[in-house]
Amino acid sequence: MRILWVGKAPEDERAGDEVFDRRTIAALRARGHAVALWHPRRLGRLRQVLNRLRGVPHYRTWFEDAANRSALAAAAAAQDAVIVSWEPLDGLRPSGPVPALLVLHNVTSRSLRSIFPRNPLARILAAGAARWERATYRPDRWAAIATLAKADDAHVRALPARPHTLLTIPGMPPLAPLAPDAMLRAELVVAGTFDWRPKRRDLLRFARDYAALPVRLPVRGEGWPAEIERLLPPLPPPTAEEIADGIRFGIVTDRFEAGHKLKTLAHIAANQVVLSFAEVGADIAEIPDHRFFLRRIATAADIPAHVAELAAMDPALLRQRLAEFKRRCAARFTWDAVAGTLEQALLADRPASAPAAATSPASHPPIGRSARAGA
């Protein structure tokens, strides 16, 4: 198929939303589909305010205008299918018979409540997003709506319009080797990006709490804001050789249930037992040993007990269990499976008369305008 991928313009290649788009697009192309990219223009502040005044909910105000819709219609005209990836773009479904899928990285009405649990404004914004979702996530608008987490999938399936849903849990990163004599290393690894304010807020909270403990393990990471590095100076991240030679502890500092789907699997792939302030195990609950390698913590003071428990284990048994857990996760969560799920939904919804497109993955240039452009 000729597929138009509608997504945000690249800004930070390490960010989870960009990783998901990039890896899924590559997997679709590996399956023989021609994927063209289209990035909507992000609107200026005044236009965003006007959108808000006319009832457009949070995030959607960034892109909702006639010019973006017209440009998208032109870009989609020569395609067999459209995939809209990222919930702020869910109002940009092109009109016409071309089947379109929506990929929700998070469900806004749920994520706002989780990220800002005691914020009255967030509750108001979440209520507005929920009304928008009920009106927008309908089977007459979308061939299917894909989500990246089981909780989001259950939420969308329960909407009154009963849309067709797809569960597309992100793929596992490449597995780091684990040396036959690898030992437990009492070190903490904090990975990811922290430009987004909620992630920066929770990293700061972790740094304050952990820095206050009388005894601390080394913390390794990079890309932290300067104020946090001054409070809890991190050591550099483990090198590839160090990752292979030792089992460490990956810390998920987020306290909300959104935006860490890729991070959890990345810690596991890098030979790290996950200690998380947020619930991160639900999406891999079918994998044996998931409760052993994904552990929930409430405070920084909980960390030493988990480290001590694993330090008391036979190293050979720990290595064996980790290697098997990694293998099962890698077999279950692949980018090809994500692409295959989207592919099957699009094929099922194509008009019977749609021609089979001859595709070549040799060149797939972006088309349309960049979301970085001013309004």
C-alpha positions as CSV (number, residue, x, y, z in Angstrom):
1,M,0.0,0.0,0.0
2,R,0.8,3.7,-0.3
3,I,0.5,4.9,3.2
4,L,0.5,8.5,4.4
5,W,1.9,8.8,7.9
6,V,0.6,11.9,9.6
7,G,2.7,12.7,12.7
8,K,4.6,15.4,14.6
9,A,7.7,16.8,13.0
10,P,10.9,15.4,14.5
11,E,12.4,17.4,17.4
12,D,14.2,15.0,19.7
13,E,15.1,11.5,18.3
14,R,15.3,10.1,21.8
15,A,11.7,11.0,22.7
16,G,9.3,8.1,23.0
17,D,6.8,9.4,20.5
18,E,9.4,9.9,17.9
19,V,10.9,6.4,18.5
20,F,7.5,4.8,18.1
21,D,6.9,6.6,14.8
22,R,10.3,6.0,13.4
23,R,10.5,2.3,14.3
24,T,6.9,1.6,13.1
25,I,7.4,3.4,9.8
26,A,10.6,1.4,9.3
27,A,8.7,-1.9,10.0
28,L,5.9,-0.9,7.5
29,R,8.5,-0.2,4.8
30,A,10.2,-3.5,5.6
31,R,6.9,-5.1,4.8
32,G,6.9,-3.5,1.4
33,H,4.7,-0.5,1.9
34,A,5.6,2.9,0.5
35,V,5.2,5.3,3.5
36,A,5.2,9.0,2.9
37,L,5.4,11.5,5.8
38,W,3.3,14.6,6.4
39,H,3.7,17.0,9.3
40,P,1.0,19.5,10.1
41,R,1.9,23.2,10.7
42,R,1.8,24.1,14.3
43,L,-0.3,27.2,14.9
44,G,0.7,30.5,16.5
45,R,-0.4,31.5,20.0
46,L,-3.3,33.7,18.9
47,R,-4.8,31.0,16.7
48,Q,-4.4,28.5,19.6
49,V,-6.3,30.9,21.9
50,L,-9.1,31.3,19.3
51,N,-9.3,27.6,18.9
52,R,-9.7,27.2,22.7
53,L,-12.4,29.9,22.8
54,R,-14.4,27.9,20.2
55,G,-14.2,24.7,22.3
56,V,-11.2,22.9,20.8
57,P,-9.6,21.0,23.7
58,H,-6.1,21.0,25.0
59,Y,-3.3,20.0,22.6
60,R,-5.7,19.9,19.6
61,T,-5.6,23.7,19.6
62,W,-2.0,23.5,18.2
63,F,-3.1,22.1,14.8
64,E,-6.8,22.7,14.2
65,D,-7.3,25.0,11.2
66,A,-8.6,24.9,7.6
67,A,-5.1,25.3,6.1
68,N,-3.8,22.1,7.8
69,R,-7.0,20.2,6.7
70,S,-6.6,21.4,3.1
71,A,-3.0,20.4,3.0
72,L,-3.7,17.0,4.5
73,A,-6.5,16.4,2.0
74,A,-4.1,17.1,-0.9
75,A,-1.4,14.9,0.6
76,A,-3.8,12.0,1.2
77,A,-5.4,12.1,-2.3
78,A,-2.7,9.9,-3.9
79,Q,-2.5,7.4,-1.0
80,D,-4.2,4.1,-0.3
81,A,-4.4,4.6,3.4
82,V,-3.6,7.1,6.2
83,I,-2.2,6.6,9.6
84,V,-2.5,9.5,12.0
85,S,-0.1,9.0,14.9
86,W,-0.4,11.2,18.0
87,E,-3.5,12.2,19.8
88,P,-3.1,16.0,19.3
89,L,-3.7,15.3,15.6
90,D,-6.9,13.3,16.1
91,G,-9.0,16.1,14.6
92,L,-7.2,15.9,11.3
93,R,-8.7,12.8,9.8
94,P,-8.9,13.4,6.0
95,S,-12.3,13.2,4.4
96,G,-13.1,10.7,1.6
97,P,-13.0,6.9,1.2
98,V,-9.3,6.4,2.0
99,P,-9.2,4.2,5.2
100,A,-7.6,6.0,8.1
101,L,-6.2,4.7,11.4
102,L,-5.6,6.7,14.5
103,V,-2.7,5.8,16.9
104,L,-3.1,7.2,20.4
105,H,0.3,7.4,22.2
106,N,-1.8,8.3,25.3
107,V,-5.5,9.0,25.9
108,T,-5.6,12.7,26.8
109,S,-8.5,12.5,29.2
110,R,-6.8,9.8,31.2
111,S,-3.2,11.1,31.0
112,L,-4.1,14.6,32.2
113,R,-5.7,13.2,35.3
114,S,-2.8,10.9,36.0
115,I,-0.1,13.6,35.4
116,F,-1.8,16.3,37.4
117,P,-3.9,14.4,39.9
118,R,-4.7,17.4,42.2
119,N,-4.8,20.2,39.7
120,P,-8.4,21.7,39.2
121,L,-7.4,23.1,35.7
122,A,-6.2,19.6,34.6
123,R,-9.6,18.2,35.6
124,I,-11.4,20.8,33.5
125,L,-9.1,20.1,30.5
126,A,-9.5,16.4,31.0
127,A,-13.3,16.7,30.9
128,G,-13.1,18.8,27.7
129,A,-10.8,16.1,26.2
130,A,-13.2,13.4,27.2
131,R,-16.1,15.1,25.4
132,W,-13.9,15.5,22.3
133,E,-12.9,11.8,22.4
134,R,-16.5,10.7,22.6
135,A,-17.4,12.8,19.6
136,T,-14.2,11.9,17.6
137,Y,-13.4,8.3,18.3
138,R,-16.2,6.8,16.2
139,P,-16.2,3.9,13.8
140,D,-17.6,6.0,11.1
141,R,-14.5,8.3,11.3
142,W,-11.7,5.7,11.9
143,A,-11.2,2.2,10.5
144,A,-9.6,1.5,13.9
145,I,-8.0,3.3,16.9
146,A,-4.7,1.9,18.1
147,T,-3.4,2.4,21.6
148,L,0.0,1.6,23.1
149,A,-1.2,0.3,26.5
150,K,-3.9,-2.1,27.8
151,A,-5.5,0.5,30.0
152,D,-5.9,2.9,27.2
153,D,-7.3,0.2,25.0
154,A,-9.9,-0.7,27.6
155,H,-10.9,3.0,27.9
156,V,-11.4,3.5,24.2
157,R,-13.3,0.2,23.8
158,A,-15.7,1.4,26.5
159,L,-16.6,4.6,24.7
160,P,-20.3,4.8,23.7
161,A,-19.5,4.7,19.9
162,R,-17.8,1.4,20.3
163,P,-14.9,2.0,17.9
164,H,-12.8,-0.8,16.6
165,T,-9.6,-0.9,18.7
166,L,-6.1,-2.3,18.2
167,L,-3.5,-2.9,20.9
168,T,0.0,-2.0,19.6
169,I,2.4,-2.3,22.5
170,P,5.8,-0.9,21.3
171,G,8.6,-3.2,20.3
172,M,11.5,-4.3,22.4
173,P,14.8,-2.5,21.7
174,P,17.8,-4.7,20.6
175,L,18.9,-6.9,23.5
176,A,22.2,-6.1,25.0
177,P,24.4,-9.2,25.6
178,L,24.8,-10.5,29.1
179,A,28.2,-11.9,30.0
180,P,28.3,-15.5,31.4
181,D,29.9,-14.1,34.5
182,A,27.9,-10.9,34.8
183,M,27.3,-9.9,38.4
184,L,24.8,-7.7,40.1
185,R,26.0,-4.1,40.3
186,A,24.5,-1.9,43.0
187,E,24.0,1.1,40.7
188,L,20.9,3.0,39.6
189,V,20.3,4.0,36.0
190,V,17.9,6.8,35.1
191,A,17.3,7.0,31.3
192,G,15.1,9.0,29.0
193,T,14.5,12.7,28.2
194,F,13.3,15.3,30.6
195,D,12.4,18.3,28.5
196,W,8.7,17.6,29.2
197,R,7.7,19.4,32.5
198,P,6.0,16.5,34.2
199,K,9.0,14.2,33.7
200,R,11.3,17.0,34.9
201,R,9.1,17.5,37.9
202,D,9.2,13.9,38.9
203,L,12.9,13.5,38.3
204,L,13.4,16.5,40.6
205,R,11.3,14.9,43.3
206,F,13.3,11.7,43.1
207,A,16.6,13.6,43.3
208,R,15.5,15.5,46.4
209,D,14.3,12.4,48.1
210,Y,17.3,10.2,47.2
211,A,19.8,12.9,48.0
212,A,18.3,13.1,51.5
213,L,19.0,9.4,52.3
214,P,22.0,8.8,54.6
215,V,23.4,6.1,52.3
216,R,23.1,6.2,48.6
217,L,24.1,4.0,45.6
218,P,25.7,5.6,42.6
219,V,23.2,7.0,40.1
220,R,24.0,7.0,36.4
221,G,22.3,9.2,33.7
222,E,22.6,12.1,31.4
223,G,20.7,15.0,30.0
224,W,19.4,16.1,33.4
225,P,18.5,19.8,34.0
226,A,21.3,21.7,35.7
227,E,19.3,22.3,38.9
228,I,18.9,18.5,39.3
229,E,22.5,17.7,38.5
230,R,23.6,20.1,41.2
231,L,21.3,18.3,43.7
232,L,22.2,14.7,42.7
233,P,25.2,14.7,40.4
234,P,24.9,11.6,38.1
235,L,27.7,9.4,36.8
236,P,27.8,8.8,33.1
237,P,25.5,6.1,31.7
238,P,26.9,2.6,31.5
239,T,28.9,1.8,28.4
240,A,28.0,-1.1,26.2
241,E,30.8,-3.2,27.9
242,E,29.5,-2.3,31.4
243,I,25.9,-3.2,30.4
244,A,27.1,-6.6,29.3
245,D,29.2,-7.2,32.4
246,G,26.6,-6.2,35.1
247,I,23.0,-6.3,36.1
248,R,21.8,-2.9,37.4
249,F,18.6,-1.2,38.5
250,G,16.7,1.0,36.0
251,I,14.7,3.7,37.9
252,V,11.5,5.0,36.3
253,T,11.0,8.3,38.2
254,D,7.7,9.2,36.5
255,R,4.8,9.0,39.0
256,F,2.1,9.1,36.3
257,E,0.9,6.3,34.1
258,A,1.7,7.8,30.7
259,G,4.8,8.2,28.5
260,H,7.1,5.4,29.8
261,K,6.1,2.5,27.6
262,L,9.4,2.4,25.7
263,K,11.5,3.2,28.7
264,T,10.5,0.0,30.6
265,L,11.4,-2.3,27.8
266,A,14.7,-0.4,27.2
267,H,15.8,-0.9,30.8
268,I,15.1,-4.7,30.5
269,A,16.9,-4.9,27.2
270,A,19.9,-3.2,28.9
271,N,20.1,-5.9,31.7
272,Q,18.4,-3.7,34.3
273,V,15.8,-4.7,36.9
274,V,13.1,-2.0,36.8
275,L,12.2,0.0,40.0
276,S,9.3,2.3,39.1
277,F,7.3,4.9,41.0
278,A,4.5,4.4,38.4
279,E,2.6,1.2,37.5
280,V,4.5,-0.2,34.5
281,G,3.9,-3.9,34.6
282,A,0.3,-4.3,33.3
283,D,1.3,-4.4,29.6
284,I,3.7,-7.3,30.0
285,A,1.8,-9.2,32.7
286,E,1.5,-12.3,30.6
287,I,5.3,-12.7,30.6
288,P,6.5,-15.0,33.4
289,D,8.6,-13.3,36.1
290,H,7.4,-9.9,35.2
291,R,6.7,-9.1,38.9
292,F,10.3,-10.0,39.8
293,F,11.9,-7.8,37.1
294,L,9.4,-4.9,37.2
295,R,9.0,-3.7,40.8
296,R,6.8,-0.9,42.1
297,I,8.3,1.5,44.7
298,A,6.6,4.3,46.6
299,T,9.6,6.2,47.9
300,A,13.3,6.4,47.3
301,A,13.8,4.8,50.7
302,D,12.3,1.6,49.2
303,I,15.3,1.1,46.9
304,P,17.9,-0.4,49.3
305,A,15.6,-3.3,50.2
306,H,15.1,-4.4,46.6
307,V,18.9,-4.1,45.9
308,A,19.6,-6.2,49.0
309,E,17.1,-8.9,48.0
310,L,18.7,-9.4,44.6
311,A,22.2,-9.1,46.0
312,A,21.5,-12.1,48.2
313,M,20.5,-14.3,45.2
314,D,22.8,-16.8,43.5
315,P,24.3,-14.7,40.6
316,A,24.0,-17.7,38.2
317,L,20.3,-18.0,38.9
318,L,19.7,-14.3,38.5
319,R,21.5,-14.3,35.2
320,Q,19.4,-17.3,34.0
321,R,16.1,-15.7,35.0
322,L,17.0,-12.4,33.4
323,A,18.2,-13.9,30.2
324,E,14.9,-15.9,29.9
325,F,12.8,-12.9,30.8
326,K,14.5,-10.8,28.1
327,R,14.1,-13.6,25.5
328,R,10.3,-13.9,26.2
329,C,9.8,-10.1,26.1
330,A,11.8,-9.8,22.8
331,A,9.7,-12.6,21.3
332,R,6.4,-11.0,22.4
333,F,7.0,-7.3,21.6
334,T,8.3,-6.6,18.1
335,W,8.0,-3.6,15.8
336,D,7.0,-6.0,13.0
337,A,4.1,-7.1,15.1
338,V,3.0,-3.4,15.6
339,A,3.3,-2.8,11.8
340,G,1.5,-6.1,11.1
341,T,-1.4,-5.1,13.3
342,L,-1.8,-1.7,11.6
343,E,-1.4,-3.3,8.2
344,Q,-4.2,-5.9,8.7
345,A,-6.6,-3.3,9.9
346,L,-6.0,-1.1,6.8
347,L,-6.2,-4.0,4.4
348,A,-9.5,-5.1,6.0
349,D,-11.0,-1.6,5.5
350,R,-9.7,-0.9,1.9
351,P,-12.4,-0.6,-0.8
352,A,-12.7,-3.7,-2.8
353,S,-11.8,-1.9,-6.0
354,A,-8.6,-0.4,-4.5
355,P,-5.6,-1.3,-6.7
356,A,-2.6,-3.0,-5.3
357,A,0.3,-0.5,-5.3
358,A,3.7,-1.5,-6.5
359,T,6.0,-0.3,-3.8
360,S,9.7,0.2,-3.4
361,P,11.3,1.0,-0.1
362,A,14.3,2.7,-1.8
363,S,13.1,6.3,-1.2
364,H,10.4,7.8,0.9
365,P,10.8,11.6,1.1
366,P,8.6,13.6,3.5
367,I,5.8,15.6,1.9
368,G,4.0,18.7,3.1
369,R,5.1,21.3,5.6
370,S,6.9,20.9,8.9
371,A,5.2,21.4,12.3
372,R,8.2,23.6,13.2
373,A,7.0,26.3,10.8
374,G,5.4,29.4,12.4
375,A,1.8,30.3,12.0
